Amino acid sequence: MDQVALLGIVQTWRINPKPEWRGFRCANCQRHLNGAWHHWLKSYGYRTPVHFCSRCEKEYLSGNVTPKRPGNPALASRFYRDLPEKAQASLRTIAMRRHPSLSAYKTFSCDQCGTSVHKAYHIWTFLDRNLVETHLCRRCGDALLKG
């Protein structure tokens, strides 16, 4: 899929540098979702899933998806860096093992244990010069952030 188009959308996000507990939204229109089309941005300094609702998925596949607002660059200096080395190692392991090349429609799950979730910790970190997003269920997120 088109990494440049995914990058344009991701750059419109207001990425929270601190871990946050919340539901999932369409990457483009920001509609709340319980399931979505999953694509992977794994270029240009990002490693993140990009979720689309069915309408935005059709626009993306037809090449007509356009970001809804202007982009803001993510500054490495703003992101959560005071995680213990063990937590950073866990996030690095998760980030390296997931990056399917095909898109798929699926519900959301914890990146650590695979539990189905409607809300998750959304954790952005810089790992190996890439801005990486990880989604963790309450149990895995609490263990990582408070452990």
Contacts in CASP RR format, 6 or more apart in sequence:
PFRMAT RR
TARGET T0000
AUTHOR 0000-0000-0000
METHOD contacts of the structure
MODEL  1
MDQVALLGIVQTWRINPKPEWRGFRCANCQRHLNGAWHHWLKSYGYRTPV
HFCSRCEKEYLSGNVTPKRPGNPALASRFYRDLPEKAQASLRTIAMRRHP
SLSAYKTFSCDQCGTSVHKAYHIWTFLDRNLVETHLCRRCGDALLKG
1 39 0 8 1.000
1 60 0 8 1.000
1 103 0 8 1.000
2 60 0 8 1.000
2 63 0 8 1.000
3 41 0 8 1.000
3 42 0 8 1.000
3 43 0 8 1.000
3 44 0 8 1.000
5 60 0 8 1.000
5 63 0 8 1.000
5 65 0 8 1.000
6 27 0 8 1.000
6 39 0 8 1.000
6 40 0 8 1.000
6 41 0 8 1.000
6 50 0 8 1.000
7 41 0 8 1.000
7 43 0 8 1.000
7 44 0 8 1.000
7 46 0 8 1.000
8 67 0 8 1.000
8 71 0 8 1.000
9 27 0 8 1.000
9 28 0 8 1.000
9 50 0 8 1.000
9 65 0 8 1.000
9 67 0 8 1.000
10 27 0 8 1.000
10 41 0 8 1.000
10 46 0 8 1.000
10 48 0 8 1.000
10 50 0 8 1.000
11 67 0 8 1.000
11 71 0 8 1.000
11 72 0 8 1.000
11 73 0 8 1.000
11 74 0 8 1.000
12 67 0 8 1.000
12 68 0 8 1.000
12 69 0 8 1.000
12 70 0 8 1.000
12 71 0 8 1.000
12 72 0 8 1.000
13 27 0 8 1.000
14 72 0 8 1.000
15 74 0 8 1.000
15 124 0 8 1.000
15 131 0 8 1.000
16 122 0 8 1.000
16 124 0 8 1.000
17 78 0 8 1.000
17 79 0 8 1.000
17 80 0 8 1.000
17 124 0 8 1.000
18 80 0 8 1.000
19 80 0 8 1.000
19 121 0 8 1.000
19 122 0 8 1.000
19 123 0 8 1.000
19 124 0 8 1.000
19 141 0 8 1.000
19 145 0 8 1.000
20 121 0 8 1.000
20 122 0 8 1.000
21 119 0 8 1.000
21 120 0 8 1.000
21 121 0 8 1.000
21 122 0 8 1.000
21 138 0 8 1.000
22 119 0 8 1.000
22 120 0 8 1.000
22 122 0 8 1.000
23 32 0 8 1.000
23 118 0 8 1.000
23 119 0 8 1.000
23 120 0 8 1.000
24 32 0 8 1.000
24 33 0 8 1.000
24 34 0 8 1.000
24 35 0 8 1.000
24 36 0 8 1.000
24 51 0 8 1.000
24 108 0 8 1.000
24 118 0 8 1.000
24 119 0 8 1.000
24 120 0 8 1.000
25 31 0 8 1.000
25 32 0 8 1.000
25 33 0 8 1.000
25 51 0 8 1.000
26 33 0 8 1.000
26 36 0 8 1.000
26 51 0 8 1.000
26 52 0 8 1.000
26 53 0 8 1.000
26 56 0 8 1.000
27 50 0 8 1.000
27 51 0 8 1.000
27 52 0 8 1.000
27 56 0 8 1.000
28 52 0 8 1.000
28 53 0 8 1.000
28 56 0 8 1.000
28 59 0 8 1.000
28 60 0 8 1.000
28 65 0 8 1.000
28 67 0 8 1.000
28 68 0 8 1.000
29 53 0 8 1.000
29 55 0 8 1.000
29 56 0 8 1.000
29 68 0 8 1.000
30 68 0 8 1.000
31 53 0 8 1.000
33 51 0 8 1.000
33 53 0 8 1.000
33 108 0 8 1.000
34 107 0 8 1.000
34 108 0 8 1.000
34 118 0 8 1.000
35 51 0 8 1.000
35 105 0 8 1.000
35 106 0 8 1.000
35 107 0 8 1.000
35 108 0 8 1.000
36 51 0 8 1.000
36 52 0 8 1.000
36 53 0 8 1.000
36 105 0 8 1.000
36 106 0 8 1.000
36 108 0 8 1.000
37 51 0 8 1.000
37 52 0 8 1.000
37 53 0 8 1.000
37 54 0 8 1.000
37 57 0 8 1.000
37 60 0 8 1.000
37 103 0 8 1.000
37 104 0 8 1.000
37 105 0 8 1.000
38 49 0 8 1.000
38 50 0 8 1.000
38 51 0 8 1.000
38 100 0 8 1.000
38 103 0 8 1.000
38 104 0 8 1.000
38 105 0 8 1.000
38 106 0 8 1.000
39 49 0 8 1.000
39 50 0 8 1.000
39 51 0 8 1.000
39 52 0 8 1.000
39 60 0 8 1.000
39 103 0 8 1.000
40 47 0 8 1.000
40 48 0 8 1.000
40 49 0 8 1.000
40 50 0 8 1.000
40 99 0 8 1.000
40 100 0 8 1.000
40 101 0 8 1.000
41 47 0 8 1.000
41 48 0 8 1.000
41 49 0 8 1.000
41 50 0 8 1.000
42 99 0 8 1.000
45 129 0 8 1.000
45 130 0 8 1.000
45 131 0 8 1.000
46 130 0 8 1.000
46 131 0 8 1.000
46 132 0 8 1.000
47 95 0 8 1.000
47 99 0 8 1.000
47 127 0 8 1.000
47 130 0 8 1.000
47 131 0 8 1.000
47 132 0 8 1.000
47 133 0 8 1.000
48 131 0 8 1.000
48 132 0 8 1.000
48 133 0 8 1.000
49 133 0 8 1.000
49 135 0 8 1.000
52 60 0 8 1.000
56 65 0 8 1.000
57 103 0 8 1.000
57 105 0 8 1.000
59 65 0 8 1.000
59 66 0 8 1.000
74 124 0 8 1.000
74 131 0 8 1.000
76 126 0 8 1.000
76 131 0 8 1.000
79 124 0 8 1.000
79 125 0 8 1.000
79 126 0 8 1.000
79 131 0 8 1.000
80 123 0 8 1.000
80 124 0 8 1.000
80 125 0 8 1.000
81 125 0 8 1.000
81 126 0 8 1.000
83 91 0 8 1.000
83 125 0 8 1.000
83 144 0 8 1.000
83 145 0 8 1.000
84 147 0 8 1.000
87 144 0 8 1.000
87 145 0 8 1.000
87 147 0 8 1.000
88 125 0 8 1.000
88 127 0 8 1.000
90 112 0 8 1.000
90 144 0 8 1.000
91 123 0 8 1.000
91 125 0 8 1.000
91 127 0 8 1.000
91 132 0 8 1.000
91 134 0 8 1.000
91 144 0 8 1.000
92 127 0 8 1.000
92 128 0 8 1.000
94 111 0 8 1.000
94 112 0 8 1.000
94 134 0 8 1.000
95 127 0 8 1.000
95 130 0 8 1.000
95 132 0 8 1.000
95 134 0 8 1.000
98 111 0 8 1.000
107 116 0 8 1.000
108 116 0 8 1.000
108 117 0 8 1.000
108 118 0 8 1.000
108 120 0 8 1.000
108 135 0 8 1.000
109 115 0 8 1.000
109 116 0 8 1.000
109 117 0 8 1.000
109 135 0 8 1.000
110 117 0 8 1.000
110 120 0 8 1.000
110 135 0 8 1.000
110 136 0 8 1.000
110 137 0 8 1.000
110 140 0 8 1.000
111 134 0 8 1.000
111 135 0 8 1.000
111 136 0 8 1.000
112 136 0 8 1.000
112 137 0 8 1.000
112 140 0 8 1.000
112 141 0 8 1.000
112 144 0 8 1.000
113 137 0 8 1.000
113 139 0 8 1.000
113 140 0 8 1.000
114 137 0 8 1.000
115 137 0 8 1.000
115 139 0 8 1.000
115 140 0 8 1.000
117 135 0 8 1.000
117 137 0 8 1.000
120 135 0 8 1.000
120 136 0 8 1.000
120 137 0 8 1.000
121 134 0 8 1.000
121 135 0 8 1.000
121 136 0 8 1.000
121 137 0 8 1.000
121 138 0 8 1.000
121 140 0 8 1.000
121 141 0 8 1.000
121 145 0 8 1.000
122 133 0 8 1.000
122 134 0 8 1.000
122 135 0 8 1.000
123 133 0 8 1.000
123 134 0 8 1.000
123 135 0 8 1.000
123 136 0 8 1.000
123 141 0 8 1.000
123 144 0 8 1.000
123 145 0 8 1.000
124 131 0 8 1.000
124 132 0 8 1.000
124 133 0 8 1.000
124 134 0 8 1.000
125 131 0 8 1.000
125 132 0 8 1.000
125 134 0 8 1.000
126 132 0 8 1.000
136 144 0 8 1.000
END
